[in-house]
């Protein structure tokens, strides 16, 4: 749930408190409090500490109204005080409940009845909906109030005793065991006998970094385990795979989820938490990254930590060496991009009356200004040049665009521009969900005739199609652009501010003078693999990492015993 929605719930709860202070609006207070407690209990039925502020304020609203009732409703007041106290320490309670419990998905975890009852999810569900009994009892008709108040108090006491019993049991376990672990999950992983693990941690909204790889790991068919390190990444990761997933936030937990069957670990980014697994020198560690691009992150010296580095083509190797990152040749595997298997190579087939289509796929601002390659500040000029030619625009932003308010506003302005033009001209523009979630990047590439990209993986992926594309230079590198970003050898360069946008559009849709040069750049970046071979090339490289016991010697990495 977004921050905006959290704030809205808090506002509703505060309104309930205000209504509770006036005798003639108690029913409104109860209704608002019930709405907040019920919706948060359902939406966060797996997280008892979520939305604590809104829940606490809603309970206070019921308490204020009950306190002012005559005669005073002591049973209801006690119930409200107990629930308010529980909500105040819900974060600590959740941590205590998680001491011997790990969240999982798609894993055959066999728990005892007590183990299932003491898990955080059922406790969150029951305590969340028990709180709803308070405003419902408070709103009962006068004749039923004594019974309703007692019923609510009994429900509250029962749910809190249940939660308290589980908390005490875990705290006692913590006193007996130095590093408690969910033994049921450890046993399930042991039964799974995974051949390798995929490790994933990172910032919010970074699920796309692993989402692009998991379907191909699934397709290989050998058992493997996904280890997610951050709770906010769990739901998005589970949504894109049928493989077993375990949320493993701590180092001690991670160490116990690596049975002897595991020989290799794969990573799709340079998250700081990667080092917690890389410390296991008996395993083979492979960096995949999340797209092939000339961005600085794609030739980071952090890749030196890994035993192998998978790259799309020779450009990936040269990129590291050109920037002084001395990764030995033996560590590289040139695997192409399995994600490109569905991209159609060559001009798009379209009807005689169908307009040409431009894919505009700007990247995000980066975490710091020195890696800000986004063209969104000149995006409106680019889109206007396309619209002037009667071109339909498919506008696909980077998932991280929303993390920067200024650039998100620029993206919204472009979406509004496309909406207005679509209404006026009938051109089939695409933006928002239609281009970003309902279509994959491969779908967007297949649906377009030309593209405008920034320095990002989108440029390399587009290159595979063989169709014309342009690249932006928002930082004004000018003559040094091609040396820094060789992928641009097959592209038309938009000057800073997109001052030459009209001329570039003419190249994209009319002359395309770089067609021959683009073919050579394509092979350099992505290899010469046929679309139908891309998956098998990847699968063979993955299987090689765990085919034999891992043996490491100085100056070489081997997998043969």
Buried (B, 14 or more C-beta within 10 A) or exposed (E): EEEEEBEBBBEBBBBBBBBBEEEEBBEBBBBBBBBBBBBBBEBBBBBBBBBBBBBBBBBBBBBBBBBBBEEEBEBBBBBBBBBBEBBEEBEEBBEBBBBBBBBBBBBEBEBEEEBEBBBBBBBBBBBBBBBBBBBBBBBBEEEEBBEBBBBBBEBBBEBBEBBBBBBEBBEEEBEEEEEBBBEBBBBBBBEBEBBBBBBBBBBEBBBBBBBBBBBBBEEBEEBBBBBBBBEEBBBBBBEBBEBBBBBBBBBEBBBBBBBEBBBBBBBBBBBEBBEBBBEBEEBBBBBBBBBBBBBBBBBBEBBBBBBBBBBBBBBBBBBBEBEEBEBEEEBBBBBBBBBBBEBBEEEBEEEEEEBBBBBBBBBBBBEEEEBBBBBBBBBBBBBBBBBEBEBBBBBBBBBBBBBBEEBBEBBBBBBEBBEEBBEEEEBBBBBBEBBBEEBBBBBBBBBBBBBBBBBBBBBBBBBBBBBBBBBBBBBEBEEEBBEBBBBBBBBBBBBBBBEBBBBBBBBBBEEBEBEEEBEEBBBBBBBEBEBEBBBEBBBEBBBBBBEEEBEBEEEEBBBEE
